[in-house]
């Protein structure tokens, strides 16, 4: 099940960003006494008692049709409300109930979303009785807090967890491979899914997923079930510009949390954007396998073929075009490996979703990656590879101490998890950890799958 979304909403300077930072236990949002510091939406993953959810901090709502900035903030907040499963409506006990609070309350009721009324700044001279006037808003779930001092924020998190949708287990057939199609807008995710469905196939089911804008499509292909999670259902509104980018990130993050394998779709002509990197980083953080799919490759090839023909006196056009095709793929692959270096273990496929070529390779690559993701290594063989790696390149010393690896085992799969018993965790430098990961890949493959290396002191 994907992580549900919780949005913090309210007028300016009621403490939304302070609460956002408090619930995350770290400073992410900029906090200032000046109203309007938060303009765009911030979203971070939050965890409490084992449940994870996506928390969104929004800008302060003000209803001024003449102020373009306030209109943009209001649009951001509206998008957050649409995306959320639960809303934290935040008010200020010091300043009391305002007309803006009442207007926000009316809009939240129209959304039909569950709401917790969060009365902030109830501390010091501000007593609880001063929050009684907010009962006029008529909310069943209310709580007095101090985001700055952490008063009752644990109780608020308990209420959030109680109000979130219950976690449900998948009803799909056993051994179904769950695949999320992720990427920024307009890279061809919808065309890719349509292309995967367009050949001879049996569609077993096509129903709305647990998120409103993701569609699960179950397909039987090559003696395997594939559940494709489409995150391409983004409606471009006339007034929405960068908001589409925010929308797509949230949907992609929710799809990633549900999938075993992610198809990271890249626009061949536009290359890798910051959002592509952000989504790739989320794939790694979630421990998911990855297949990089370069779409619209036909446009790149047509352009390069034309350039080559213009440059050279062609005696053998077929040989020239074949060489151009191979050279461009090699150069582009090197570019992707360098730019997306943190997922350099992922296979790369070049396709054209529109022309439907290269799509059948996706099914076979997904099966290969799924097998790699669930691969288990014999313990003696694993220890032999680790010992050889240490002999070939001993760990560097740190303050006169050297890392010693006593034993290795594989306690889990999806992703493959390697547990190393060592003398001291702090002696494993990230560069040596990377070296060990590369040696494990050389020996056992794990193509497309991340490798999680855990440490335990003693043996």
C-alpha positions in Angstrom: 0.0 0.0 0.0 1.4 3.5 -0.8 2.1 6.0 1.9 -1.0 8.1 2.5 -0.7 11.9 2.3 -1.3 14.3 5.2 -1.5 18.1 4.4 -1.0 20.9 6.9 -3.3 23.8 6.0 -4.0 27.2 7.5 -3.6 31.0 7.2 -0.1 32.6 7.3 2.1 32.5 10.4 0.0 30.0 12.5 3.1 27.7 12.8 2.6 25.2 9.9 6.3 25.0 9.1 7.2 24.7 12.8 4.8 21.8 13.1 6.2 20.3 9.9 9.7 20.4 11.2 8.6 19.1 14.7 6.8 16.1 13.3 9.8 15.2 11.1 12.2 15.8 14.0 14.4 17.9 11.8 14.6 21.4 10.2 13.3 21.2 6.6 11.0 24.1 6.2 12.2 27.7 6.7 10.6 29.2 9.8 10.2 33.0 10.2 7.9 35.3 12.0 7.1 37.1 8.7 4.0 35.8 7.1 4.3 34.1 3.7 7.7 32.6 4.0 6.4 29.2 2.7 5.2 29.6 -0.8 5.6 26.2 -2.5 4.6 22.9 -1.0 7.2 20.9 0.8 6.7 17.1 1.2 8.7 14.7 3.3 8.1 11.1 4.5 7.2 10.9 8.2 7.0 7.7 10.4 5.2 7.1 13.7 4.7 3.7 15.5 5.8 1.9 12.3 3.3 3.7 10.0 4.7 5.9 7.3 3.0 8.8 5.6 3.8 11.7 3.3 3.6 15.0 5.1 3.0 18.2 3.1 3.7 21.8 4.3 1.7 24.4 2.5 1.8 28.2 2.2 -0.5 30.4 4.2 -3.9 30.8 2.7 -5.1 34.4 2.0 -8.0 35.2 -0.2 -6.8 38.2 -2.2 -7.8 38.0 -5.9 -5.7 41.0 -6.8 -2.4 39.6 -5.5 -0.8 37.1 -7.9 1.5 35.6 -5.3 -1.4 34.9 -2.9 -3.3 33.4 -5.8 -0.4 31.1 -6.6 -0.1 30.0 -3.0 -3.8 29.3 -2.8 -3.5 27.1 -5.9 -0.7 25.2 -4.3 -2.8 24.6 -1.2 -5.8 23.5 -3.3 -3.6 20.9 -5.0 -2.3 19.6 -1.7 -5.9 19.3 -0.4 -6.9 17.3 -3.5 -4.0 15.0 -3.0 -4.3 14.4 0.7 -6.2 11.6 2.6 -6.1 13.7 5.8 -5.9 17.4 6.5 -4.4 19.1 9.6 -6.2 22.5 9.8 -4.0 24.7 11.9 -5.1 27.8 13.8 -3.5 30.2 16.2 -4.7 30.3 19.8 -3.0 33.6 20.6 -4.7 35.5 17.8 -8.0 33.7 18.1 -10.5 32.7 15.5 -10.4 35.0 12.4 -12.5 35.4 9.3 -9.8 33.8 7.2 -10.0 30.7 9.5 -13.7 30.5 8.9 -13.3 30.8 5.1 -10.7 28.1 5.1 -13.0 25.9 7.2 -15.8 26.3 4.6 -13.5 25.2 1.8 -12.2 22.2 3.7 -15.8 21.0 4.3 -16.4 21.2 0.6 -13.4 18.9 0.0 -15.1 16.2 2.0 -11.7 15.2 3.4 -11.3 14.1 7.1 -9.9 17.0 9.1 -8.1 17.4 12.5 -8.3 20.9 13.9 -4.8 21.7 15.3 -4.9 24.7 17.7 -1.3 25.9 18.0 0.6 28.1 20.4 -1.3 26.9 23.5 1.6 27.5 26.0 2.7 30.0 28.6 0.1 32.6 29.2 -2.2 31.2 26.6 -4.3 28.8 28.5 -6.5 26.0 27.0 -9.7 27.9 27.8 -8.6 30.5 25.2 -8.9 27.8 22.5 -12.6 27.2 23.3 -13.8 29.7 20.7 -12.5 27.3 17.9 -15.3 24.9 18.9 -17.5 27.2 16.8 -16.0 25.6 13.7 -17.7 22.3 14.7 -14.9 19.8 14.2 -15.1 16.5 16.0 -11.3 16.0 16.2 -9.4 18.8 17.8 -6.2 19.1 19.7 -4.3 21.8 21.5 -0.5 21.8 20.9 2.6 23.9 20.9 4.6 23.1 17.8 7.5 25.2 19.0 7.8 23.4 22.4 6.6 20.0 21.2 3.5 20.0 23.6 1.0 17.2 22.6 2.7 16.6 19.2 3.0 12.9 20.1 -0.7 12.8 20.8 -1.3 14.6 17.4 0.7 11.9 15.7 -1.4 9.2 17.4 -4.5 10.9 16.1 -3.0 11.1 12.6 -2.2 7.3 12.6 -5.8 6.5 13.8 -7.3 8.6 11.0 -5.2 7.2 8.1 -6.7 4.6 5.8 -6.0 1.0 7.0 -3.2 -0.9 5.3 -4.5 -3.5 3.0 -2.8 -6.5 1.4 -2.6 -7.1 -2.3 -5.2 -9.4 -3.8 -3.1 -10.1 -6.9 -2.0 -13.7 -7.8 1.1 -15.1 -6.1 4.4 -14.2 -7.8 2.9 -11.1 -9.5 5.7 -8.7 -10.3 4.7 -5.2 -9.4 6.1 -2.5 -11.7 5.8 1.3 -11.2 6.1 3.5 -14.3 7.6 6.7 -13.0 9.2 9.9 -14.4 8.4 13.5 -14.9 5.5 14.8 -17.0 5.5 14.4 -20.7 8.2 11.7 -21.0 5.7 9.2 -22.4 4.6 7.2 -19.4 1.0 6.8 -20.7 2.2 6.0 -24.2 4.5 3.4 -22.7 1.7 1.7 -20.8 -0.6 1.8 -23.8 2.2 0.3 -25.9 2.7 -2.5 -23.4 -1.0 -3.3 -23.5 -1.2 -2.9 -27.3 0.2 -6.2 -28.4 -1.4 -9.6 -28.0 -2.2 -9.9 -24.3 -4.7 -10.9 -21.7 -5.7 -8.1 -19.4 -6.9 -9.7 -16.2 -8.0 -6.6 -14.4 -7.8 -2.8 -14.7 -9.1 -1.1 -11.5 -8.3 2.1 -9.6 -5.4 1.6 -7.3 -5.3 2.6 -3.6 -4.3 6.1 -4.7 -6.8 8.2 -6.6 -4.6 8.9 -9.6 -2.7 5.7 -10.0 -4.1 2.9 -12.0 -3.2 -0.8 -11.5 -3.2 -2.9 -14.6 -2.7 -6.6 -14.3 -1.3 -8.4 -17.4 -0.5 -12.0 -18.2 2.6 -12.1 -20.4 5.4 -14.7 -21.0 3.9 -17.0 -18.3 4.0 -14.3 -15.7 1.7 -11.8 -14.1 2.8 -8.1 -14.2 1.0 -5.4 -12.2 1.8 -2.1 -13.9 1.2 1.0 -11.7 0.7 4.0 -14.0 1.5 7.4 -12.5 0.8 9.3 -15.8 -2.8 10.4 -15.0 -1.8 14.0 -14.7 -4.3 16.6 -15.9 -2.6 19.7 -17.1 -4.8 22.7 -16.1 -4.7 26.0 -17.9 -3.3 27.8 -14.9 -1.0 25.1 -13.7 2.7 25.4 -14.6 5.2 24.0 -12.0 2.3 22.6 -10.0 2.3 19.6 -12.5 5.8 18.9 -11.4 4.9 18.8 -7.7 1.9 16.6 -8.5 3.9 14.1 -10.5 6.6 13.8 -7.7 4.0 12.9 -5.1 2.3 10.4 -7.4 5.6 8.8 -8.3 6.7 8.6 -4.7 3.5 6.8 -3.8 3.8 4.4 -6.7 7.4 3.6 -5.9 6.5 2.5 -2.3 4.1 -0.1 -3.8 6.4 -1.5 -6.5 9.1 -4.1 -6.6 10.6 -2.7 -9.8 10.5 0.9 -11.1 10.7 1.8 -14.7 12.4 5.3 -14.6 11.3 6.8 -17.9 13.7 9.4 -19.4 13.0 11.7 -22.3 15.8 11.0 -24.8 15.8 14.5 -26.3 15.6 16.4 -23.0 18.0 14.2 -21.0 18.1 13.9 -17.3 16.5 16.6 -15.2 16.7 17.4 -11.5 13.3 15.7 -11.0 14.6 12.5 -12.7 17.4 12.5 -10.1 15.0 13.1 -7.3 12.8 10.2 -8.3 15.9 7.9 -8.8 17.0 8.9 -5.3 13.6 7.9 -3.9 13.9 4.5 -5.7 17.2 3.9 -3.9 15.8 5.1 -0.6 12.9 2.7 -0.8 15.2 -0.2 -1.7 13.5 -0.8 -5.1 15.0 -2.3 -8.2 15.3 0.0 -11.3 15.2 -0.2 -15.0 16.1 3.0 -16.9 13.9 3.4 -20.0 15.0 6.0 -22.5 11.9 6.9 -24.5 11.5 8.9 -27.8 14.8 7.3 -29.0 13.5 7.3 -32.5 13.6 11.2 -32.5 17.3 11.1 -31.5 18.2 8.5 -34.0 16.4 10.3 -36.9 18.3 13.5 -36.0 21.7 11.8 -35.8 21.2 9.8 -39.0 20.4 13.1 -40.8 23.5 14.7 -39.5 25.7 11.8 -40.4 24.3 11.7 -43.9 25.0 15.4 -44.4 28.6 15.0 -43.1 29.7 12.0 -45.1 29.9 10.7 -48.7 27.8 7.5 -48.3 28.9 4.4 -50.1 27.3 2.0 -47.8 24.3 3.7 -46.1 23.2 0.6 -44.1 26.7 0.2 -42.6 26.9 3.9 -41.7 23.4 4.0 -40.1 24.2 0.8 -38.0 27.5 2.4 -36.8 25.7 5.7 -36.0 23.1 3.8 -34.0 25.7 1.8 -32.0 27.9 4.9 -31.3 25.0 7.0 -30.1 23.8 4.3 -27.8 27.2 3.9 -26.3 27.7 7.7 -25.8 24.2 8.1 -24.3 24.6 5.2 -22.0 27.9 6.7 -20.7 26.1 10.0 -20.1 23.3 8.3 -18.2 25.8 6.3 -16.1 27.6 9.5 -15.2 24.5 11.5 -14.5 22.6 8.8 -12.7 25.7 7.3 -11.1 23.7 6.2 -7.9 21.7 3.8 -10.0 24.5 2.7 -12.4 23.7 -0.9 -11.7 20.4 -0.5 -13.6 20.0 -1.8 -17.1 19.2 0.7 -19.8 16.6 0.2 -22.6 16.2 2.5 -25.6 12.6 2.5 -26.8 10.0 4.4 -28.8 6.6 4.1 -27.0 4.9 5.9 -29.8 6.2 3.6 -32.5 6.0 0.6 -30.2 9.5 -0.7 -30.8 11.7 -2.0 -28.0 8.7 -2.6 -25.7 8.8 -6.4 -25.6 12.3 -6.2 -24.0 10.8 -4.5 -21.0 8.9 -7.7 -20.0 12.0 -9.9 -20.2 14.2 -7.3 -18.4 11.7 -7.0 -15.6 11.7 -10.8 -15.1 15.5 -10.8 -15.0 15.6 -8.0 -12.5 12.9 -9.7 -10.3 15.0 -12.9 -10.3 18.1 -10.9 -9.4 16.2 -9.1 -6.7 15.1 -12.4 -5.0 18.5 -14.1 -5.5 20.0 -15.9 -2.4 23.7 -16.6 -2.2 25.2 -19.7 -0.5 26.8 -18.5 2.8 30.2 -20.2 2.2 30.4 -18.8 -1.3 29.5 -15.4 -0.1 32.2 -15.5 2.6 34.8 -16.6 0.0 34.0 -13.6 -2.2 34.2 -11.2 0.8 37.5 -12.6 2.0 39.0 -12.4 -1.5 37.8 -8.8 -1.8 39.5 -7.9 1.5 42.7 -9.6 0.5 42.8 -7.8 -2.9 42.2 -4.5 -1.3 42.5 -4.3 2.5 40.3 -1.7 4.3 42.0 1.6 5.1 43.1 2.3 8.6 41.3 5.0 10.7 43.1 6.5 13.7 45.3 3.4 13.9 42.4 1.0 13.7 41.5 -1.3 10.8 38.1 -2.7 9.8 37.9 -6.5 10.3 35.2 -8.5 8.7 34.6 -11.7 10.5 31.7 -13.2 8.7 29.0 -12.5 6.1 25.5 -13.7 5.6 22.4 -12.8 3.5 19.4 -12.4 5.9 17.0 -11.1 3.2 16.0 -10.4 -0.4 14.1 -7.7 -2.2 16.5 -6.0 -2.0 19.4 -8.4 -1.4 20.6 -7.7 2.1 24.2 -8.6 3.2 25.0 -8.6 6.9 28.7 -8.2 7.8 29.9 -9.0 11.3 32.7 -6.6 12.0 34.9 -5.3 14.8 33.6 -1.7 14.6 30.8 -0.2 12.4 32.5 3.2 12.3 35.5 1.8 10.5 33.7 1.1 7.3 34.2 4.1 5.0 31.5 4.7 2.4 34.1 4.3 -0.4 35.1 0.8 0.9 31.4 -0.1 1.2 31.0 0.9 -2.4 34.0 -1.3 -3.3 32.5 -4.3 -1.5 29.2 -3.7 -3.3 31.0 -3.7 -6.7 32.8 -7.0 -5.8 29.5 -8.6 -4.9 28.0 -7.5 -8.2 31.0 -8.8 -10.1 30.5 -12.2 -8.4 26.8 -12.5 -8.2 25.2 -10.0 -10.6 22.2 -8.4 -8.8 21.7 -6.4 -12.0 19.0 -3.8 -11.6 18.7 -4.4 -7.9 20.2 -2.4 -5.0 22.4 -4.2 -2.5 21.8 -3.3 1.2 24.9 -3.8 3.3 24.2 -3.9 7.1 26.8 -4.1 9.9 26.8 -5.9 13.2 29.6 -5.6 15.7 31.0 -8.8 17.2 30.7 -12.4 16.0 
